[in-house]
Amino acid sequence: MKVTQVTRALLPFPPLYRALLPIPGSLAGLSLALLKATALEIAILAGHLILYPSGIIQERRAPTQRLPVHEGATQLPTEDKPPVVLLHGFIDNRSVFLFLRRSLAQHGRDQVVSLNYSPLTCDIRTAAKLLDRHIEEICERTDSDRVDIVGHSLGGLIARYYVQRLAGDSRVRTLVTLGTPHSGTRVAPLANAHPIVRQMRPGSAVMEELAQPAPGCRTRFVSFWSDLDHLMDPLEAACLEHPDLWAQNVRVSGIGHLALPVHTAVASRIRQALDGTYHGTTDGDQPATHDGGLTVA
């Protein structure tokens, strides 16, 4: 975990400052990696601003409809798989999952539903209750007993609350989270004016609820965390550590927060997680907590 330790030591500085600081010797490689990740984040943000309007309106397509496959791509044989529900992060919408949806469609996931929640949402609990209703509707429409969920950032936290606190483990087979502050993040204190940001702080009432026992939880968790995620303070906040949860934490090296839902290497590992073909280390019958690794840059 050498890179993680060095990055954490530099956390008092904003990400761009950390990248531009003259760092001698052994830290030079980290500085270059951070510069590359920052440049990629800026490029992704610019592209996402263009796509953002297309995702404002809630998706109307029936979940059972086959998703379009990119021209020239190979369509693999399909099999019976549960629907995949995609849940975006704070002040975002379903357009962030455009590339992941395409990747899932090309690999046999025909039933993919992208949900929007209002940017004015002020409570994780309320959003989780709304997710509960959406999941029930999706299961009814697709004649499915269970679903898989992929949640980016806040979306992962909403989904986790639904699973742990609203008995959503009866519906959710696998929950994949991308850059989700499972133990709370201290970044951007000026954003505390928004109630939902305060709920994502360490020690908040929501975080305390999620830390409570969850015996018998039936959902499998896979949490992707980046060692260059500028929205996680500390970086390990995006790791899921809970004695009652079956959780794998996958460290992603070389990209930042915004790249997690759009990077092809991450998409490949997400597909493996949903298909059950990627497994972390386990200790007998105890929940797995650590740790896969994925270097993408």
N, C-alpha and C positions, 0 to 999 in steps of 0.2 A: 504493500500500500504506500510505497514511497512517494509517488506522484500526489496521492491524496493528501499526505501529510504536508508536503511543500505547499500545495495550493491552499490548504487551510491556513497556513502561516501568513499568507499574503491577503487574506480575506478583508482586512480593514480598508483596502483600496478598492475602488470600483474596478470592474473587469478590464476596461480599456486601459486604465492607468497601470494595472498590473502587467498588461501585455507590453506596454511601452517603456516601463522602467528598465534601466540598464542593469540587467541581472547577469553577474559574472559566472564563469565556470560551469558547474554542473546544472545550473538553473536555466542556462541559455536555451536548451531544448524545450523546456516548459514555456518560456516566453514566446518562442516561435509557434508552438502549438496553440497558445492562447490567442496570438495574433490571427492565425488561420481560422480558429473557431469563431473569433469575433467578426472577421470578414464574412464568414459563412452565415452567421446570425443576421448580419445586416442585409445580405443578399436575400435570405429567406424572408425577412420582414418585408422587404420591398416587394417581393413576389406575392406575399400573402395579402398585402394591402390591395393589390390588384384583384385578387380572387375573393376578398372579403365580401363584397356586395352580393356575390352569387350564393353565399351561404346564409344570408340574413333571414330569408323566408324558411319556415319549417318544411322539412322534406315531406312531400305528398305521395311519393311513389310507394306502392304496396310492397311490403317487405319480401314477398315471394317472387317478385319480378327479378329476372336475371340482370345483373349489372353489366354494362357495356365493357367489352374487353378491348384494350388498346390495339389499334391496327398493327398487324404484323406479329403480335405476341402469340405465344403458344398457349392454347387453352387446355389445361390438364383435365383428365377425367374427374367428374364430381362424385361425391359420396354423401351419405347422410351426415350432415354436421349441424350443430345448433346455430341459430342466428348469432351474428356478432353485432353488438351495440357499441357505437363509438360516441364518446362523451368528451367534449372539448374543454378547454381551460378558461380561466378568468378573462373577461372582456374579449371573447373570441366567438367563433361559431363553427358550424360543421364543415366549412370550406377548408379548415386546417387538415382534414383527413382525406382530401382529394386523392393524393398519391397512395396512401395506405389502402383506401377502398379499392383502387385499381389493382394493387398488388394482391389483395385478398381475393378479388374476383378472378384474377388470372390463375389462382391456385385453388379453385374449387369452392370458394365461399360465395355462394349465390345470394344468401340472405344476410345482407349487411344494412344496418339502419343507423343513420347519423342523427343524433338528437341535438336540438338547440335548447338551452335554457336562457332566460332573459339576462342581459348584462346588468339589469337592475336587481337581480337576485341578491338578497341581503342575508340569507341564512342557509347554511349547509343542510340543516335538518329538513327545512321546507323543500329544498331542491331534491333531497333524497326521497321524500314522500312522493314528489312528482315523478321521479324516476321509477318508483314502485308501480305507479299507475301505467306508465309507458311500457314497462316490462310485461305486465299482465296483458296489456293489449297486444303486444308483439307475440307473446306465447299463444294467445288465442287465435290470432290471424295466421300464424305459421304452424299451428298444431304441434307446438314444441313444449316440452316440459321444462327445458333449461335453456339458458343463453350463455354466451361469453361476452365479456365487456372489455373494451380497451378505453382507458381514461387518461387524458393528458392533463397534467398539473392538477388544478382544482377539480377537474372532472373525475380523476382517480379518487380524490378524497370523498366526493359526493357518493361515488359508487361504493367505496369501502364503508361509509356510514350506512348505506342501504343494506349491505351484506351483513355487517356486524350488529347493527342496532335495530333494524327493521325486518329481521328474519329473511333477508334477501338471499342468504346462503341456500335456501330451498330452490331458488331459481337460477342462481349464477354458478356455473360450473367452474370457469376460470376468469379471474380478474387480472388483467395486465395494466399496470400503471406506468406512466412515462413522466419522470420528473415531478412526482407528486410529493408534497411536503408531509410525509407520514408522521413525523414527530414535530412538525411546525418549523417555520422559517422566520428568521429575524431580519430578512432583507427589506429594504425600502420602508423605513419607519414612517416616512411622510405619508404613506398610503394607509395609515391606520384610521383615517377618516372613514374608510369604507368598512362597514360591519363585517363583511365576509373575509376581508383581509385580517381583521382582528381575530377571527375564528381560526385562521391559519397560523397564528403565533404559538410558540411553545407555551404550554401551561394554560391555554384557553379552555373553556368548558367543553368544547367539542373535542379537543385533543385529550382531555381527561376521560371523556366518555369512551373514546376509541382505545384508550389504554386499559379499560376495564376488562375483566375476564370474558372470554368468548368460547366457552367449552363446547366441543362438538361442532364447530363451524365446518361446513362441508365444502366451502369454496377454496379453490387453489389460487394462490396469489403469486404473480411474477412481477417484480418491481424493477424497472430500468432506471438507473441513476447515472448521471454524468459527472465526471471529475472536473468539468469546466462549466458547470451549470451556474450562471450568475444569479439565479433567483433562489438558490438554496444556500442558507447560512444557518448551520454548517452544511457542507456538501452532503454529509451522510443523513441529512434530514429526509432525503428521498429514499432511504432504505427502510424497509418494513421489518421491524423487530417486535414480535409479540409471541409470548410463549404458547398461545393457543392456536396460532394461525400457521397453516402450511404455506410458507413463503420462501421464494427464491429471490435474491437480490442480484441483479445483473449490472455490473459496472461497465459503463460505456466510456471509452477514452477517445478524446479528440474532437468532440462536438459539444455544443451548448444546448440550452433549454429548448429553443425554437426548432432545432434540427431533429429532435427525438421523434416526432411523428411523421417526418418526411424523408428521413435518410433510408436509402435502400438496404443497407446492412442491418439497421434496426428492424425494418419491416420484415426481413427474412427471419430474424430471431423471434419476432412477434408471432409469425406464422408457426414456427416450431413450438413456441409456448402454447399456442391455441390447439395445435395438433397433438400435444403431449409428447413430442419427440425431442424436447430439450429438457434436461434434468440437471439440477444442481446437486450438491452433496447432501447426503442425509445421514442421520445418526440413528440407526435402527428405525423405530416407529415414531421418532420425534419429528416435529416439523423442521423442514429444511430452512436455514436462514442465510447461508452464504455458499457460494458466491460464484457466479459465472463471470466471464470477462469478455468484452468485445471491443477491439481496437479498430476504429473506422477512419482514422486520419493520422 
